[in-house]
Amino acid sequence: MIRPLLTKDVSQVVSLYENYMFDSELKKIGEKFLYLLFVAINDSNYSINYVYEENSKVVGFISAALNTKKLFEELLRKSKLAFLRSLFFSLLKRPYLLFFMLEFGCYLQKAQHKRIKAELLFIVIDPQYRKSGRAKGLINTVVTDLKKMSHNTVRVLVLKKNWAANHLLRNLGFCLVNEFKFFNKQNLLYEYVFNAKAPQP
Ligand SMILES: CC(C)(COP(=O)(O)OP(=O)(O)OC[C@H]1O[C@@H](n2cnc3c(N)ncnc32)[C@H](O)[C@@H]1OP(=O)(O)O)[C@@H](O)C(=O)NCCC(=O)NCCS
């Protein structure tokens, strides 16, 4: 069953992210940071978040941004102290993460396109529940919401070596629009254009 992500689900979402997110730099910042991040993302009006629930267990989730730059600006504004504290302690342990954070800031500036604003940020399915259309279902649910909000494009950045995610996106009709290095790894930027549904009178 697909349903909206609730604050009570965040611990399960963080553990899915920590255990199964493909080669993520964010994971290195630490569990506490991830918890704050997902609570803040879920609280924002600039995001759409769903989970896939099976027998009362969260087995997958998706987070999307209506406007990635605005979403992250809001996260910093609202949860500044908590974020900075957890970032500070992770930087003490892993100073090189500062470069990742600076590059992430540059990505937000660069990826900000006048026309395209919505972006799929994270999607993870527990390995035991994969290859049964759950990721497809979560993405389609987000796209349906975006249509209702009169968006007509969504983008997503994926590591080139993430074979499963690239297959999933191409299978759904996402088109490759750019390829670039981000934190020393080759990334692919996809876009999916759909027809926005006119809002009901
Ligand atoms: C990528 C991921 C979300 C796919 O989840 P999933 O539930 O298995 O995907 P679905 O079952 O909805 O697959 C839909 C389509 O994607 C493709 N696909 C998914 N996993 C695939 C794999 N391992 N190999 C090849 N194709 C795959 C298939 O074309 C499939 O369509 P089909 O069933 O008509 O053949 C999952 O592998 C995952 O959680 N990976 C780790 C996290 C991650 O990398 N997230 C993406 C970062 S952007």
The ligand as an SDF file (V2000), in Angstrom:
LIG
                    3D

 48 50  0  0  0  0  0  0  0  0999 V2000
   16.2240    1.3170   -8.0420 C   0  0  0  0  0  0  0  0  0  0  0  0
   15.1720    0.6910   -7.1250 C   0  0  0  0  0  0  0  0  0  0  0  0
   14.4480    1.8100   -6.3840 C   0  0  0  0  0  0  0  0  0  0  0  0
   14.1770   -0.1080   -8.0060 C   0  0  0  0  0  0  0  0  0  0  0  0
   13.1370   -0.5960   -7.1440 O   0  0  0  0  0  0  0  0  0  0  0  0
   12.1430   -1.7770   -7.6150 P   0  0  0  0  0  0  0  0  0  0  0  0
   10.9460   -1.7560   -6.7310 O   0  0  0  0  0  0  0  0  0  0  0  0
   12.9050   -3.0430   -7.7130 O   0  0  0  0  0  0  0  0  0  0  0  0
   11.7390   -1.2990   -9.0560 O   0  0  0  0  0  0  0  0  0  0  0  0
   10.4310   -1.7740   -9.8670 P   0  0  0  0  0  0  0  0  0  0  0  0
   10.1110   -3.1860   -9.4950 O   0  0  0  0  0  0  0  0  0  0  0  0
    9.3640   -0.7630   -9.7350 O   0  0  0  0  0  0  0  0  0  0  0  0
   11.0260   -1.7830  -11.3360 O   0  0  0  0  0  0  0  0  0  0  0  0
   10.4520   -1.0850  -12.3890 C   0  0  0  0  0  0  0  0  0  0  0  0
   11.3230   -1.2440  -13.6120 C   0  0  0  0  0  0  0  0  0  0  0  0
   12.6720   -0.8690  -13.3260 O   0  0  0  0  0  0  0  0  0  0  0  0
   13.6070   -1.7470  -13.9510 C   0  0  0  0  0  0  0  0  0  0  0  0
   14.4500   -2.3360  -12.9120 N   0  0  0  0  0  0  0  0  0  0  0  0
   14.3070   -2.2280  -11.5820 C   0  0  0  0  0  0  0  0  0  0  0  0
   15.2950   -2.8720  -10.9420 N   0  0  0  0  0  0  0  0  0  0  0  0
   16.0610   -3.4070  -11.9060 C   0  0  0  0  0  0  0  0  0  0  0  0
   17.2520   -4.1990  -11.8980 C   0  0  0  0  0  0  0  0  0  0  0  0
   17.8390   -4.5830  -10.7540 N   0  0  0  0  0  0  0  0  0  0  0  0
   17.7770   -4.5480  -13.0830 N   0  0  0  0  0  0  0  0  0  0  0  0
   17.2040   -4.1920  -14.2440 C   0  0  0  0  0  0  0  0  0  0  0  0
   16.0850   -3.4590  -14.3240 N   0  0  0  0  0  0  0  0  0  0  0  0
   15.5340   -3.0630  -13.1640 C   0  0  0  0  0  0  0  0  0  0  0  0
   12.8280   -2.7500  -14.6880 C   0  0  0  0  0  0  0  0  0  0  0  0
   12.7990   -2.2830  -16.0320 O   0  0  0  0  0  0  0  0  0  0  0  0
   11.4210   -2.6790  -14.0870 C   0  0  0  0  0  0  0  0  0  0  0  0
   10.4130   -2.8120  -15.0310 O   0  0  0  0  0  0  0  0  0  0  0  0
    9.7850   -4.2460  -15.3920 P   0  0  0  0  0  0  0  0  0  0  0  0
    9.3070   -4.8270  -14.1000 O   0  0  0  0  0  0  0  0  0  0  0  0
    8.6830   -3.8460  -16.3320 O   0  0  0  0  0  0  0  0  0  0  0  0
   10.9010   -5.0060  -16.0110 O   0  0  0  0  0  0  0  0  0  0  0  0
   15.8030   -0.3080   -6.1250 C   0  0  0  0  0  0  0  0  0  0  0  0
   16.6650   -1.1610   -6.8260 O   0  0  0  0  0  0  0  0  0  0  0  0
   16.5770    0.3690   -4.9980 C   0  0  0  0  0  0  0  0  0  0  0  0
   16.0190    0.6760   -3.9600 O   0  0  0  0  0  0  0  0  0  0  0  0
   17.8830    0.5800   -5.1930 N   0  0  0  0  0  0  0  0  0  0  0  0
   18.7370    1.1810   -4.1350 C   0  0  0  0  0  0  0  0  0  0  0  0
   18.4470    2.6410   -3.9620 C   0  0  0  0  0  0  0  0  0  0  0  0
   18.6920    3.4190   -5.2310 C   0  0  0  0  0  0  0  0  0  0  0  0
   19.6450    3.1610   -5.9500 O   0  0  0  0  0  0  0  0  0  0  0  0
   17.8270    4.3960   -5.4960 N   0  0  0  0  0  0  0  0  0  0  0  0
   17.9000    5.2210   -6.6740 C   0  0  0  0  0  0  0  0  0  0  0  0
   18.7350    6.3890   -6.4270 C   0  0  0  0  0  0  0  0  0  0  0  0
   18.1640    7.7150   -7.4270 S   0  0  0  0  0  0  0  0  0  0  0  0
  1  2  1  0
  2  3  1  0
  2  4  1  0
  2 36  1  0
  4  5  1  0
  5  6  1  0
  6  7  2  0
  6  8  1  0
  6  9  1  0
  9 10  1  0
 10 11  2  0
 10 12  1  0
 10 13  1  0
 13 14  1  0
 14 15  1  0
 15 16  1  0
 15 30  1  0
 16 17  1  0
 17 18  1  0
 17 28  1  0
 18 19  1  0
 18 27  1  0
 19 20  2  0
 20 21  1  0
 21 22  1  0
 21 27  2  0
 22 23  1  0
 22 24  2  0
 24 25  1  0
 25 26  2  0
 26 27  1  0
 28 29  1  0
 28 30  1  0
 30 31  1  0
 31 32  1  0
 32 33  2  0
 32 34  1  0
 32 35  1  0
 36 37  1  0
 36 38  1  0
 38 39  2  0
 38 40  1  0
 40 41  1  0
 41 42  1  0
 42 43  1  0
 43 44  2  0
 43 45  1  0
 45 46  1  0
 46 47  1  0
 47 48  1  0
M  END
$$$$
